[in-house]
């Protein structure tokens, strides 16, 4: 059983906006509040390789990727980059601290990474710039794939 397409598209829109706002806020924090130099210093203390480059990467991916999720633009690419960014945060900063965020753990990193990966896999939905720019072509491709799956089940 699945939800109607319009309900799925609203759910995808709300998920994209929620996750995108959180990523954008973290990128903004790295750029403006902490500064990229402060972020690089923290990354260096945490053992992140090439800390200055990593700080710029994390800042750009979180700002631009977060905005892309909110707008629904290049969501598969943004989702993969954001998930990889969260993998790095897990490996270099949070893995040894347990799960709970109040102890420096990885719960937020895990939730954000999983959400970004899911959005990369399912796409932006109808209420997105991806749909406006590429929707007709993708919808036809998706319908063809769905028809093929239905025929295989018979």
C-alpha positions in Angstrom: 0.0 0.0 0.0 1.3 3.4 -0.9 0.2 7.0 -0.3 -1.4 9.0 -3.1 1.2 10.9 -5.2 0.1 14.3 -4.0 0.6 13.2 -0.3 4.1 11.8 -1.1 5.0 15.0 -2.9 4.0 17.2 0.0 5.9 14.9 2.4 9.0 15.1 0.2 8.6 18.9 0.1 8.4 19.2 3.9 11.3 16.8 4.4 13.4 18.7 1.9 12.7 22.0 3.5 13.3 20.8 7.0 16.5 19.0 6.3 17.7 21.7 3.9 17.2 24.4 6.5 19.2 22.5 9.1 22.1 22.0 6.7 22.0 25.6 5.5 22.1 26.8 9.1 25.1 24.7 9.9 26.9 25.9 6.8 26.0 29.5 7.7 27.4 28.8 11.2 30.7 27.6 9.7 30.9 30.6 7.4 29.7 33.5 9.6 29.5 32.5 13.2 32.7 30.4 13.6 34.3 31.6 10.4 36.0 29.1 8.0 39.3 29.7 9.8 37.7 28.7 13.1 36.0 25.7 11.5 39.4 24.7 10.0 41.0 25.0 13.5 38.4 22.8 15.0 38.8 20.3 12.1 42.6 20.3 12.7 42.1 19.5 16.4 39.7 16.7 15.5 42.2 15.1 13.1 40.4 15.9 9.9 42.9 15.7 7.0 43.5 18.9 5.1 41.5 20.9 7.6 41.3 24.2 5.7 40.1 22.4 2.5 37.7 20.3 4.5 36.3 23.4 6.2 35.6 25.1 2.9 34.1 21.8 1.5 31.8 21.4 4.5 30.8 25.0 4.5 30.0 25.1 0.8 28.3 21.7 0.7 26.1 22.6 3.7 25.2 26.1 2.5 24.7 25.2 -1.2 23.4 21.7 -0.6 20.9 22.9 2.1 19.7 25.6 -0.3 19.4 23.1 -3.1 17.3 20.8 -0.9 15.0 23.7 0.0 14.6 24.7 -3.6 14.4 21.1 -4.9 17.3 21.7 -7.3 19.8 18.9 -8.1 18.6 17.0 -5.1 20.2 13.7 -6.0 23.6 15.3 -6.3 23.1 17.5 -3.2 21.8 14.6 -1.2 24.9 12.4 -2.0 27.3 15.3 -1.2 25.5 16.0 2.1 25.5 12.4 3.0 29.3 12.1 2.4 29.8 15.3 4.4 27.9 13.7 7.3 30.0 10.5 6.9 33.1 12.6 7.4 31.6 14.3 10.5 30.8 10.9 11.9 34.2 9.4 11.3 36.3 12.3 12.4 34.3 14.0 15.1 31.3 12.0 16.5 32.0 8.3 16.3 33.8 7.9 19.5 31.3 9.9 21.6 28.3 7.5 21.5 25.0 8.3 20.0 23.6 11.2 22.0 24.2 14.7 20.7 24.4 16.2 24.2 27.6 14.1 24.7 29.0 15.0 21.3 27.5 11.9 19.7 26.4 11.1 16.2 22.6 11.1 16.4 22.1 14.4 14.4 24.8 13.4 11.9 23.2 10.0 11.4 19.7 11.5 11.0 20.8 14.2 8.6 23.0 11.8 6.6 20.3 9.2 6.3 17.7 11.9 5.3 20.1 13.3 2.7 20.8 9.9 1.3 17.0 9.1 1.1 16.3 12.3 -0.7 19.2 11.5 -3.1 17.5 8.2 -3.8 13.9 9.3 -4.2 14.5 12.7 -5.8 12.8 16.1 -5.1 9.2 15.3 -5.9 6.8 17.4 -8.0 7.0 20.5 -5.9 10.6 21.3 -6.8 12.7 23.1 -9.4 14.0 19.7 -10.5 10.4 18.9 -11.6 9.9 22.2 -13.2 13.2 21.9 -15.2 13.2 18.1 -15.9 9.9 16.8 -14.7 8.3 15.8 -18.0 11.2 13.7 -19.1 11.7 12.1 -15.7 8.0 11.4 -15.2 7.9 9.6 -18.5 11.0 7.6 -17.5 9.5 6.8 -14.1 6.2 5.7 -15.6 8.1 3.3 -18.0 10.0 1.8 -15.1 6.8 1.4 -13.1 5.1 -0.3 -16.0 8.0 -2.7 -16.3 7.9 -3.5 -12.6 4.2 -4.2 -12.8 4.6 -6.5 -15.8 7.4 -8.4 -13.9 5.0 -9.0 -10.9 2.4 -10.7 -13.1 
